Amino acid sequence: MIAENRHMAIRVLLVDDQPLLRTGFRLILESEPEISVVGEAADGHAALADTRRLLPDVVLMDIRMPGKDGIDATREILRWARGSGQQVRVLVLTTFDLDEYVVEALRAGASGFLLKDVPPDELAGAIRVVADGAAIVAPTVTRRLLDRFADKLPTSRERPAPQLDHLTEREREVLRLLARGLSNAEIARRLVVSDTTVKTHVGNVLTKLGLRDRVQAVVHAYETGIVRPGEDED
């Protein structure tokens, strides 16, 4: 696990073209004893170079930047990390109303996203979650984003489409609820099962579909028609 490699603190690289925002995030994160800001970058090119040099655990990535944007930077950072054996996670920041590319960033391999006005404690908590190898899928924002943009996503050509027929009926149901933004606890209440059972089902879904985390599961649920944009819950 990443937690074993990072020793005492989670190493964070801040990437944003606005110095004041970087300063604000640094002040917030440096007040957390388990988080260390190891560097700042103002664009995607610098982010890739600094990631190679500083080896952060988490890159806090803006999307809209001059030159190389956050999507391309995310894709290149994670491609480099896979090739070099480094465990780097990318957590994307978005203003939502302006950033219509956040889903593409998730497809590029980001471990989740946050709004830029996220409360300080939630920002720190999200970084811890991502550093431990999990994903951040803000339930309400996920639903709104995917309802708005999923119909514009092209079919992925990087690997074969997930074999949904490998899922049991209960696993399909869990995937459908997950894609609608429900947490494990909410899914458990909906299905009248334990949280542990839901975690097992989610793990099975990820394994059978060859997906890395919940973020990819949500996107693929929309791409494969398990859930459709604008579809109401049962």
VEXDOPA-662621 format. One record per residue: residue number from 0; residue in one letter; y, x, z of N, C-alpha, C, O in turn. Coordinates in steps of 0.02 Angstrom, whole numbers, plus 50000, padded with zeros to 5 digits. Example, Ala and Ser with C-alpha at 12.3 -4.5 7.8 and 13.67 -1.06 7.14 Angstrom:
% residues 2
     i   aa    n_c2    n_c1    n_c3   ca_c2   ca_c1   ca_c3    c_c2    c_c1    c_c3    o_c2    o_c1    o_c3
     0    A   49716   50660   50390   49775   50615   50390   49835   50660   50390   49834   50712   50423
     1    S   49888   50642   50354   49947   50684   50357   50002   50645   50394   50057   50670   50402
% end
This chain:
% residues 234
     i   aa    n_c2    n_c1    n_c3   ca_c2   ca_c1   ca_c3    c_c2    c_c1    c_c3    o_c2    o_c1    o_c3
     0    M   49940   50042   50000   50000   50000   50000   50063   50043   50000   50061   50101   50021
     1    I   50118   50016   49976   50181   50051   49976   50202   50069   50046   50230   50123   50058
     2    A   50187   50025   50093   50208   50037   50162   50180   50101   50189   50211   50134   50231
     3    E   50119   50121   50166   50089   50182   50190   50124   50243   50162   50125   50296   50194
     4    N   50154   50238   50102   50184   50294   50068   50257   50305   50087   50283   50360   50080
     5    R   50290   50253   50110   50361   50260   50121   50378   50283   50192   50436   50294   50208
     6    H   50326   50292   50235   50335   50318   50302   50380   50271   50342   50359   50215   50359
     7    M   50442   50292   50358   50482   50255   50405   50527   50203   50373   50538   50150   50402
     8    A   50552   50217   50314   50603   50172   50285   50587   50155   50213   50556   50194   50177
     9    I   50609   50097   50193   50604   50075   50124   50662   50107   50085   50720   50096   50103
    10    R   50647   50144   50034   50697   50178   49994   50723   50131   49939   50684   50107   49898
    11    V   50788   50119   49940   50818   50071   49894   50869   50105   49849   50911   50143   49872
    12    L   50866   50090   49784   50917   50111   49735   50957   50050   49715   50928   50000   49694
    13    L   51023   50053   49722   51067   49998   49704   51092   50007   49633   51118   50061   49616
    14    V   51085   49956   49591   51107   49960   49521   51154   49901   49506   51132   49843   49504
    15    D   51217   49915   49496   51267   49864   49480   51328   49899   49451   51346   49953   49474
    16    D   51359   49869   49401   51417   49902   49370   51481   49891   49410   51533   49918   49391
    17    Q   51478   49851   49463   51537   49839   49504   51534   49879   49569   51492   49863   49612
    18    P   51576   49929   49577   51574   49971   49637   51581   49933   49702   51549   49951   49752
    19    L   51624   49881   49702   51634   49844   49764   51570   49808   49785   51554   49805   49845
    20    L   51532   49782   49737   51469   49749   49754   51419   49800   49780   51383   49787   49829
    21    R   51415   49859   49748   51370   49910   49773   51388   49930   49844   51344   49939   49886
    22    T   51452   49936   49857   51474   49954   49925   51454   49900   49975   51431   49915   50030
    23    G   51464   49837   49955   51445   49783   50001   51371   49781   50015   51351   49773   50073
    24    F   51330   49790   49964   51258   49791   49975   51237   49851   50017   51193   49845   50059
    25    R   51269   49908   50005   51253   49967   50045   51268   49956   50119   51228   49973   50162
    26    L   51326   49927   50133   51345   49914   50203   51295   49867   50237   51276   49877   50294
    27    I   51273   49817   50199   51224   49770   50227   51158   49805   50241   51129   49798   50295
    28    L   51134   49842   50192   51066   49871   50197   51064   49930   50244   51012   49941   50276
    29    E   51118   49968   50249   51117   50026   50294   51119   50007   50367   51109   50048   50411
    30    S   51133   49942   50380   51131   49918   50449   51060   49899   50470   51047   49883   50528
    31    E   51013   49901   50422   50943   49885   50435   50904   49949   50450   50904   49994   50408
    32    P   50871   49953   50507   50837   50015   50526   50779   50035   50481   50761   50093   50478
    33    E   50750   49986   50446   50691   50001   50405   50708   50010   50331   50663   50016   50289
    34    I   50773   50012   50315   50794   50018   50245   50842   50076   50237   50888   50084   50277
    35    S   50832   50116   50186   50875   50173   50171   50899   50169   50099   50858   50167   50053
    36    V   50965   50167   50088   50993   50167   50021   50995   50240   49998   51033   50280   50025
    37    V   50956   50257   49947   50950   50326   49925   50995   50342   49866   51003   50401   49848
    38    G   51025   50291   49835   51069   50305   49779   51099   50242   49749   51079   50186   49765
    39    E   51149   50253   49706   51182   50199   49670   51187   50217   49596   51196   50275   49578
    40    A   51181   50166   49553   51187   50176   49481   51230   50120   49453   51227   50063   49476
    41    A   51270   50137   49402   51317   50088   49374   51292   50056   49309   51324   50010   49284
    42    D   51236   50080   49282   51209   50050   49221   51135   50066   49215   51107   50102   49256
    43    G   51103   50037   49164   51031   50044   49156   51009   50115   49142   50956   50136   49166
    44    H   51048   50153   49104   51029   50222   49090   51027   50263   49154   50979   50300   49166
    45    A   51079   50256   49195   51081   50292   49258   51026   50268   49305   50998   50308   49343
    46    A   51010   50204   49302   50957   50177   49345   50890   50209   49330   50854   50228   49376
    47    L   50874   50217   49266   50811   50249   49247   50810   50321   49269   50760   50344   49298
    48    A   50864   50358   49257   50868   50428   49277   50863   50436   49352   50827   50480   49377
    49    D   50898   50393   49390   50897   50398   49463   50830   50377   49492   50808   50405   49543
    50    T   50796   50330   49460   50730   50311   49483   50682   50370   49477   50643   50383   49523
    51    R   50684   50404   49421   50641   50463   49411   50657   50518   49462   50612   50553   49485
    52    R   50720   50525   49478   50742   50580   49522   50732   50564   49596   50712   50607   49635
    53    L   50748   50501   49615   50749   50483   49686   50686   50448   49710   50674   50445   49771
    54    L   50646   50422   49664   50583   50388   49681   50593   50333   49734   50562   50335   49787
    55    P   50635   50284   49720   50644   50229   49768   50582   50184   49770   50543   50182   49723
    56    D   50575   50148   49825   50522   50098   49831   50544   50033   49795   50504   50000   49763
    57    V   50609   50017   49802   50636   49955   49773   50701   49972   49736   50744   50006   49763
    58    V   50707   49946   49675   50770   49950   49638   50802   49881   49639   50773   49833   49614
    59    L   50861   49876   49668   50898   49813   49670   50941   49812   49607   50991   49847   49603
    60    M   50921   49770   49559   50945   49776   49490   50990   49718   49469   50970   49659   49472
    61    D   51051   49734   49448   51094   49685   49416   51069   49673   49345   51035   49715   49317
    62    I   51085   49615   49316   51063   49601   49248   51117   49619   49197   51104   49654   49148
    63    R   51177   49594   49208   51230   49602   49158   51269   49665   49171   51310   49669   49217
    64    M   51255   49716   49130   51290   49781   49135   51304   49807   49065   51267   49791   49019
    65    P   51357   49846   49057   51371   49876   48991   51317   49927   48973   51284   49955   49017
    66    G   51308   49938   48909   51257   49986   48888   51188   49955   48896   51175   49901   48871
    67    K   51145   49990   48930   51077   49965   48943   51080   49914   48999   51099   49930   49055
    68    D   51060   49851   48985   51064   49799   49036   51004   49802   49083   50960   49844   49076
    69    G   51004   49757   49132   50953   49758   49183   50883   49741   49158   50834   49764   49187
    70    I   50878   49702   49105   50813   49684   49077   50780   49746   49047   50723   49762   49063
    71    D   50816   49780   49002   50788   49840   48972   50774   49894   49024   50723   49928   49020
    72    A   50819   49901   49072   50809   49951   49124   50747   49935   49165   50708   49980   49182
    73    T   50738   49872   49182   50679   49851   49220   50615   49868   49181   50569   49897   49209
    74    R   50614   49850   49118   50555   49863   49077   50540   49938   49073   50482   49958   49080
    75    E   50591   49979   49064   50581   50051   49057   50562   50083   49123   50520   50129   49124
    76    I   50593   50061   49177   50576   50089   49243   50503   50075   49260   50468   50120   49283
    77    L   50481   50014   49249   50413   49996   49267   50362   50027   49220   50306   50043   49240
    78    R   50381   50036   49157   50337   50072   49110   50329   50145   49133   50273   50172   49133
    79    W   50385   50175   49152   50381   50244   49178   50340   50248   49242   50300   50294   49251
    80    A   50350   50200   49287   50314   50200   49351   50239   50195   49340   50200   50231   49372
    81    R   50218   50152   49294   50147   50146   49279   50119   50211   49251   50064   50233   49270
    82    G   50156   50242   49206   50133   50303   49175   50130   50362   49222   50089   50408   49214
    83    S   50174   50362   49273   50177   50419   49319   50141   50406   49384   50136   50451   49427
    84    G   50114   50345   49392   50078   50329   49454   50122   50313   49513   50098   50310   49569
    85    Q   50187   50303   49502   50233   50286   49556   50233   50211   49568   50227   50172   49521
    86    Q   50241   50191   49630   50244   50120   49647   50317   50100   49659   50343   50104   49715
    87    V   50349   50079   49606   50419   50057   49609   50422   49983   49595   50390   49959   49548
    88    R   50459   49946   49635   50469   49875   49624   50542   49861   49606   50587   49896   49629
    89    V   50553   49811   49564   50621   49793   49544   50635   49722   49569   50597   49676   49556
    90    L   50691   49715   49604   50715   49651   49628   50780   49636   49592   50830   49672   49602
    91    V   50782   49584   49552   50839   49569   49509   50890   49526   49545   50872   49481   49583
    92    L   50953   49541   49533   51008   49500   49559   51039   49460   49502   51046   49486   49446
    93    T   51056   49399   49515   51086   49357   49462   51138   49310   49492   51134   49291   49550
    94    T   51187   49292   49450   51235   49241   49470   51213   49172   49447   51248   49123   49458
    95    F   51154   49168   49415   51121   49107   49391   51160   49072   49336   51134   49066   49280
    96    D   51219   49048   49349   51254   49010   49299   51272   49053   49237   51280   49026   49182
    97    L   51278   49117   49247   51298   49161   49192   51239   49199   49162   51240   49216   49103
    98    D   51187   49211   49201   51133   49253   49179   51075   49212   49151   51033   49187   49188
    99    E   51073   49207   49085   51021   49167   49053   50961   49211   49033   50919   49190   48994
   100    Y   50959   49272   49061   50906   49318   49043   50860   49334   49102   50818   49379   49097
   101    V   50869   49299   49158   50831   49317   49217   50756   49308   49207   50717   49349   49232
   102    V   50735   49256   49170   50664   49247   49158   50635   49304   49118   50579   49326   49129
   103    E   50675   49329   49070   50652   49387   49031   50644   49447   49077   50599   49488   49066
   104    A   50686   49454   49127   50680   49509   49174   50615   49503   49214   50581   49553   49227
   105    L   50597   49441   49232   50534   49431   49268   50476   49448   49223   50427   49479   49246
   106    R   50480   49428   49161   50427   49445   49114   50423   49520   49101   50370   49547   49085
   107    A   50480   49554   49109   50480   49627   49101   50446   49662   49159   50433   49722   49156
   108    G   50431   49625   49213   50395   49654   49268   50430   49652   49335   50402   49677   49385
   109    A   50491   49624   49338   50525   49620   49402   50485   49580   49452   50450   49533   49434
   110    S   50491   49599   49515   50452   49566   49568   50487   49505   49596   50464   49475   49644
   111    G   50544   49486   49566   50577   49425   49588   50652   49429   49576   50675   49475   49542
   112    F   50689   49382   49604   50760   49381   49594   50794   49347   49653   50765   49306   49688
   113    L   50857   49365   49662   50899   49335   49714   50967   49319   49683   50987   49350   49634
   114    L   51001   49271   49712   51071   49259   49693   51115   49311   49728   51099   49335   49782
   115    K   51170   49328   49695   51213   49380   49722   51248   49360   49787   51271   49403   49824
   116    D   51251   49296   49802   51281   49274   49864   51229   49263   49919   51241   49227   49967
   117    V   51171   49294   49912   51117   49288   49960   51141   49311   50029   51175   49362   50034
   118    P   51124   49275   50083   51142   49297   50151   51112   49365   50166   51057   49380   50142
   119    P   51147   49406   50204   51123   49474   50218   51052   49478   50245   51013   49522   50224
   120    D   51033   49433   50291   50966   49436   50319   50913   49420   50266   50858   49448   50268
   121    E   50929   49376   50220   50882   49359   50167   50875   49416   50117   50820   49428   50091
   122    L   50929   49452   50104   50927   49509   50059   50880   49562   50088   50837   49588   50053
   123    A   50890   49578   50151   50848   49629   50183   50775   49606   50186   50729   49645   50175
   124    G   50765   49542   50202   50697   49516   50205   50662   49518   50138   50603   49534   50134
   125    A   50699   49503   50085   50670   49504   50018   50650   49574   49998   50598   49584   49967
   126    I   50691   49623   50015   50675   49693   50000   50611   49714   50035   50570   49749   50007
   127    R   50602   49692   50097   50541   49709   50134   50480   49677   50101   50428   49709   50094
   128    V   50487   49615   50082   50431   49580   50049   50411   49615   49985   50352   49626   49973
   129    V   50460   49631   49943   50446   49663   49879   50417   49732   49890   50371   49752   49854
   130    A   50443   49769   49938   50418   49837   49951   50345   49836   49972   50309   49884   49960
   131    D   50324   49782   50004   50254   49776   50025   50209   49751   49970   50150   49737   49982
   132    G   50236   49744   49910   50194   49727   49852   50191   49654   49835   50154   49634   49790
   133    A   50228   49612   49871   50229   49540   49856   50287   49525   49810   50321   49570   49786
   134    A   50298   49461   49796   50351   49440   49750   50395   49388   49783   50374   49349   49826
   135    I   50458   49388   49762   50506   49339   49787   50517   49287   49732   50542   49302   49678
   136    V   50498   49225   49747   50510   49170   49701   50549   49117   49741   50520   49077   49777
   137    A   50615   49118   49734   50655   49070   49770   50637   49000   49744   50652   48985   49686
   138    P   50607   48958   49784   50578   48895   49759   50625   48852   49718   50608   48834   49661
   139    T   50683   48834   49745   50726   48788   49708   50756   48820   49646   50762   48789   49594
   140    V   50775   48884   49652   50805   48918   49596   50753   48930   49541   50769   48926   49482
   141    T   50692   48945   49561   50639   48955   49512   50630   48893   49469   50627   48898   49408
   142    R   50627   48835   49500   50618   48773   49463   50675   48762   49414   50664   48744   49356
   143    R   50737   48772   49438   50795   48760   49396   50798   48810   49337   50813   48791   49281
   144    L   50783   48872   49352   50785   48922   49298   50732   48908   49245   50747   48908   49185
   145    L   50672   48895   49266   50618   48884   49218   50626   48818   49181   50610   48814   49122
   146    D   50652   48767   49214   50666   48705   49179   50717   48716   49123   50715   48684   49071
   147    R   50762   48763   49135   50816   48774   49088   50796   48820   49031   50819   48812   48974
   148    F   50753   48869   49045   50740   48922   48996   50668   48928   48972   50656   48963   48923
   149    A   50621   48895   49004   50551   48908   48986   50536   48888   48914   50493   48920   48882
   150    D   50569   48837   48887   50555   48817   48819   50579   48868   48768   50562   48864   48709
   151    K   50620   48917   48790   50645   48969   48745   50601   49032   48748   50612   49078   48709
   152    L   50553   49033   48793   50512   49094   48799   50461   49097   48744   50422   49050   48734
   153    P   50460   49152   48707   50407   49160   48656   50341   49175   48689   50339   49198   48746
   154    T   50287   49163   48654   50221   49180   48680   50217   49255   48687   50235   49292   48641
   155    S   50192   49279   48743   50186   49350   48755   50137   49381   48706   50082   49355   48695
   156    R   50157   49437   48676   50113   49472   48630   50084   49535   48661   50048   49573   48628
   157    E   50099   49545   48724   50076   49607   48756   50004   49602   48779   49971   49653   48788
   158    R   49978   49542   48788   49908   49534   48807   49886   49464   48786   49929   49421   48773
   159    P   49822   49451   48782   49798   49385   48762   49822   49331   48811   49834   49346   48870
   160    A   49828   49271   48787   49848   49215   48831   49797   49206   48887   49737   49215   48876
   161    P   49821   49189   48947   49775   49181   49003   49721   49129   48988   49735   49078   48955
   162    Q   49661   49141   49011   49605   49096   49000   49604   49043   49055   49570   49050   49106
   163    L   49643   48990   49044   49650   48939   49096   49584   48904   49110   49575   48875   49164
   164    D   49538   48905   49061   49474   48871   49073   49431   48908   49125   49380   48882   49146
   165    H   49452   48968   49144   49416   49005   49196   49434   48979   49266   49400   48995   49315
   166    L   49488   48940   49271   49509   48914   49335   49471   48851   49353   49455   48810   49311
   167    T   49458   48844   49418   49430   48781   49442   49485   48729   49442   49544   48745   49435
   168    E   49467   48666   49450   49516   48613   49452   49564   48622   49510   49624   48610   49503
   169    R   49539   48644   49568   49583   48655   49625   49630   48714   49613   49688   48712   49633
   170    E   49606   48766   49579   49649   48823   49564   49704   48803   49515   49760   48827   49521
   171    R   49688   48760   49467   49739   48735   49422   49792   48695   49460   49852   48701   49446
   172    E   49769   48656   49508   49815   48616   49548   49862   48661   49588   49922   48649   49592
   173    V   49833   48714   49618   49874   48761   49656   49924   48795   49610   49982   48803   49629
   174    L   49903   48816   49550   49948   48847   49503   50005   48800   49484   50063   48821   49478
   175    R   49988   48737   49474   50039   48687   49455   50091   48679   49510   50151   48676   49496
   176    L   50069   48676   49572   50115   48669   49629   50156   48733   49640   50215   48730   49655
   177    L   50123   48790   49632   50157   48854   49637   50213   48859   49586   50268   48882   49602
   178    A   50199   48837   49525   50248   48840   49471   50307   48794   49483   50362   48805   49457
   179    R   50297   48741   49522   50351   48696   49539   50394   48722   49596   50441   48689   49617
   180    G   50377   48781   49622   50418   48813   49673   50396   48801   49744   50433   48818   49790
   181    L   50337   48773   49755   50314   48761   49823   50289   48825   49854   50257   48866   49821
   182    S   50303   48834   49918   50276   48891   49955   50203   48879   49973   50178   48823   49963
   183    N   50169   48930   49998   50100   48921   50019   50093   48866   50071   50047   48825   50069
   184    A   50140   48866   50119   50137   48815   50173   50145   48745   50145   50111   48698   50166
   185    E   50191   48737   50097   50202   48671   50066   50142   48649   50025   50124   48591   50025
   186    I   50112   48697   49989   50051   48680   49951   49996   48659   49998   49959   48612   49985
   187    A   49989   48694   50054   49937   48678   50103   49946   48608   50129   49897   48571   50136
   188    R   50008   48589   50144   50020   48521   50169   50006   48469   50115   49978   48416   50130
   189    R   50024   48485   50053   50013   48438   49998   49938   48426   49986   49917   48370   49973
   190    L   49899   48480   49991   49827   48475   49977   49785   48463   50039   49724   48454   50036
   191    V   49818   48463   50098   49784   48453   50162   49730   48506   50171   49672   48491   50185
   192    V   49750   48569   50163   49706   48626   50176   49746   48676   50217   49805   48667   50230
   193    S   49713   48731   50237   49746   48781   50277   49786   48829   50233   49774   48835   50173
   194    D   49834   48864   50264   49872   48915   50228   49826   48969   50201   49836   48994   50146
   195    T   49776   48986   50240   49729   49038   50219   49691   49018   50155   49680   49058   50111
   196    T   49672   48954   50152   49638   48929   50093   49683   48933   50032   49660   48952   49978
   197    V   49747   48916   50040   49794   48920   49984   49802   48993   49962   49802   49006   49902
   198    K   49808   49039   50009   49814   49110   49991   49754   49133   49951   49761   49172   49904
   199    T   49695   49109   49971   49634   49127   49934   49637   49100   49863   49621   49135   49815
   200    H   49658   49037   49855   49663   49007   49789   49714   49045   49746   49702   49058   49687
   201    V   49772   49061   49775   49823   49098   49737   49796   49165   49715   49807   49186   49658
   202    G   49761   49200   49760   49731   49264   49742   49681   49257   49686   49678   49299   49641
   203    N   49641   49204   49687   49592   49192   49634   49627   49179   49567   49605   49203   49515
   204    V   49682   49141   49570   49719   49125   49508   49746   49190   49477   49739   49201   49417
   205    L   49776   49232   49518   49804   49295   49493   49750   49339   49463   49759   49369   49410
   206    T   49694   49344   49498   49639   49386   49474   49611   49361   49408   49601   49399   49361
   207    K   49597   49296   49405   49566   49268   49345   49612   49270   49284   49588   49277   49228
   208    L   49677   49264   49295   49724   49264   49239   49751   49334   49224   49789   49343   49177
   209    G   49732   49382   49265   49755   49450   49253   49829   49459   49264   49862   49496   49229
   210    L   49856   49424   49315   49927   49426   49329   49940   49468   49392   49897   49474   49435
   211    R   50001   49496   49395   50017   49541   49450   50037   49504   49514   50019   49525   49569
   212    D   50075   49450   49506   50103   49417   49565   50122   49345   49550   50110   49320   49495
   213    R   50152   49312   49600   50170   49242   49594   50222   49231   49539   50222   49180   49506
   214    V   50267   49279   49531   50319   49273   49480   50287   49265   49411   50304   49219   49374
   215    Q   50241   49310   49394   50207   49304   49330   50167   49240   49325   50163   49210   49271
   216    A   50138   49218   49380   50099   49156   49379   50144   49096   49362   50124   49053   49324
   217    V   50204   49094   49391   50251   49040   49376   50270   49039   49303   50268   48987   49270
   218    V   50289   49097   49276   50309   49101   49206   50252   49081   49160   50263   49043   49112
   219    H   50192   49105   49174   50136   49089   49130   50114   49016   49136   50088   48988   49088
   220    A   50126   48986   49193   50110   48915   49200   50153   48875   49152   50129   48826   49122
   221    Y   50216   48894   49144   50260   48860   49096   50241   48877   49025   50240   48834   48981
   222    E   50225   48941   49012   50208   48962   48944   50145   48928   48918   50139   48913   48858
   223    T   50098   48915   48963   50034   48887   48942   50031   48811   48949   49979   48781   48934
   224    G   50086   48780   48971   50088   48707   48974   50060   48676   49036   50055   48615   49040
   225    I   50040   48716   49086   50017   48688   49149   50073   48646   49180   50062   48593   49207
   226    V   50135   48672   49175   50194   48636   49195   50244   48641   49138   50249   48693   49106
   227    R   50281   48587   49126   50329   48587   49071   50399   48577   49098   50409   48543   49148
   228    P   50449   48608   49064   50518   48600   49086   50538   48528   49094   50525   48486   49050
   229    G   50570   48512   49152   50594   48444   49164   50542   48397   49189   50557   48339   49203
   230    E   50480   48420   49195   50426   48376   49217   50433   48360   49291   50445   48405   49331
   231    D   50427   48298   49309   50433   48277   49379   50369   48290   49415   50315   48292   49385
   232    E   50375   48299   49482   50316   48307   49524   50279   48241   49529   50308   48187   49520
   233    D   50213   48247   49543   50173   48186   49552   50194   48150   49615   50166   48097   49631
% end
